[in-house]
């Protein structure tokens, strides 16, 4: 599961960050000062850090400086006030990857989190076609057949199945699917993934209530089994 470290000294903002990140399917670690956040980063090695610029004990700027000085390339998303533009620019120069100004839109924040995670992950090789059971899929031509008879699938369904097939046998998180299929600008939620997978199962599985090929891994995501 993708892990996010949130470092913010305002208790209400930190609680809101943690709740929304967990709702999107991330494992969340929190800290209310820079020194604690820095130690948690060393111990837990999160996949991404959401970092307030103005923190007690160690500022966000010093946090960035130390991590990049140690050659740690974990993506950092800074939270800044609108009046902190010079420090924001310095933070980017020190190695932060992106920023959001307070007060921020939760949807924008989550989209930026997804974008940073997507950019930090190696690209997988996507298949051009797929065959399993009595199903034949041509991803290049967007054609799907069962027992030789063509049936309709949406572009999103093709994209979800293609990504799942590229990682056959692995657990694919909802976050991975959101990043790969929807991307930065659409602001979807994990429920969007679940709804599309339900539609995909209705078309591909013999019994969608007991799927054989697109398995749910509770609390994480899905696994494709040919």
N, C-alpha and C positions, 0 to 999 in steps of 0.2 A: 504494500500500500504506500502511496506517495505521502511523505511526511513534510509538514510545513511548520517552521518555527516562527511564532509571532512574538515580537518584542515591542511592547507599548506600555508606557507608565500610567496612562489613563485607564482606570479599571473598567469603565463602561465601554470604551472603545475596544479594549482587549477582549472583553467578554463577547461583544458583538462580532469581532473578527473570528474568535474561536468557534462560536456557534455557526456562523455562516460557512466557514471552511469545513467544519465537520459535516454540515448538511450537504456539502458538495462531494463528500466521500473521502476527504483527506484525514490522515492522522495528524493531530495538532499538538504541538508543544508550546507552552507559553512562558514568558518571562516579563517582569515589570521594570527591569533595569538592564543596562548594557552589559555589565559584568556577568550577571547570571545568564543572560542570553548567550554571551560569548562562550561560557563554560558548557552550556547545553549544546551549542553547536559542535563543540569538540567531542562531547560524549555521544550525542545522538546522530550526528552527521545527516541533518535533514536534506531534503531535495530542493527546498527553497526557503528563503528567509524574508518575512515581511517585517520591516524594521523602521521604527519611528526615528526621526532625525534627532529630536531633543529628548535625551534620556538621562536619568541620574546614573552616577557611578562610572559610566562610559558612554559617550555620545555615539549617535549613529555614524558620525563621520569617523571617529576613532575605531569603531567596530569594523567599518569597511576597510579602513587603512590596515588594520591588523590582519584581517582575513586575506586580503589580496597580497599583503607582504609575505604571508605564509604560503602563497600559491594555491590557496583554496578558492575554487571557482564556482562555488554554490551560487545560483542566481539570487540577487538581492533586489527586492521591491521596497523602495523607501516611501514612508508616509511623511508628508511635510505640510506646514501651514503655507498659505499663499504669500505671506510676507517673508518667507525664508528663501527667496529665489537664489541669492548668492551662495548660500550653503547648499541648496539643492544642486546647483551647477558643480560645486566642489565635490559633492557626494558622487555625482556621476563620473567626475574626473578620477575620483579615488577608486572606482570600480563597481558602484551600484549599477544595476542593469536597467531600471525603470523607476518611475515615481508616480504617486497619486497624491493630489493635494486635498487637505481637509477643508471643509467636510466633503467626503467622497461618496460616490454612488457605489453601493455594494455590487451591483451588476458590473460596473466598470472594473472595480477591483478584482472580481473573480475572473473577468475576461483577461485582465493583465496577468494574473496568476497563471491561468491556462497557457497564455502566449509564452511566458517565460519558461514554463515547464516544457512546452512543446519544442522550443528552440534549443533547450539543453539536452534533449534526448536524441540518440542516434536514429536515423531514419531506417525503417524496416523495408525489406524488399516485398512489394505487393504483387500477388499472383495475377496473371492475365486470365486464367480460367480455373474452374473448380468442378470436380465431380465427386459426388458421394450419394450413397443410396441410389435412388432413381433420378437424382437431380443433376443437371448440367448447367453451369453458369459461365457465360462469356462476359467478363468485366469490360473488355474493350468495346464491345458492341452493345452492352447493356441488354443482353438477352438471357432469359432464364427458361429452362425446359424441365418438365417432369414427364418421364416416360416418352420423351420426344415431342410432347405438346407444350407450346410456349405459354407462359403465364406472365402477368405483369408484376414488376417490382419498381418501387420508387428509386430515385437516384440515391437518397439517403440509405435505403435498405441495401442497395448494391455496395455502397461505401462501407457500411457497418460490417457486412458479411466479408467483404474483401480484407478489411483490417483484421477481423477475427481469424480469417483463414491464414493470414500472413504470420500469425502467432499460434498456429494449431497446437492444442494441448496445453497452452499457457493460460494462466488467469489474466484476463485483460480488464483493468479497472474501468469504471464509468468515466473517470477523469481522462484516461487514455483515449477513449472513444470520443469524448467531447472535444479534446484537443485535435484529434486526427480528422474527424468527420465534420465538425461544425466550425472550429477555428475561432479566431479572435473576435470577430465582429458580430456574432449572432446572439451572444449572451444566453445560451441555453442553460438548462438545469439537468441534474442527473435524472429527474423524472422524465424529461424528454427522451433520454436514452432508453429507459425502461419501456416507454410507450412504443418506440420504434422497434425494439427487440420483440415485443409482444406481437406486433404486426408481421415481423419477419418470421417468427415461429409459426404463425397461422398459415403462412404460405409454404414453409419448408418442412415442417414436422408432420409426421403421420398423426400424432396426437399432441397438440400444442400444450395441453395441461400436463403432459409427461414428456418433455422434450428429450430427444436422444442426442441431438447434435449441438444445440446451443444451450449449454448448461448454466444455471445460475450458481455463482459462488457467493453465498449470502454475506452481506456486509462489504463485499469487494467489487464484484462485477460479473463477467461472463467468461466461459471457456468454450471454444469450438472443438468438437470431436467429429471427424468425418464418419 
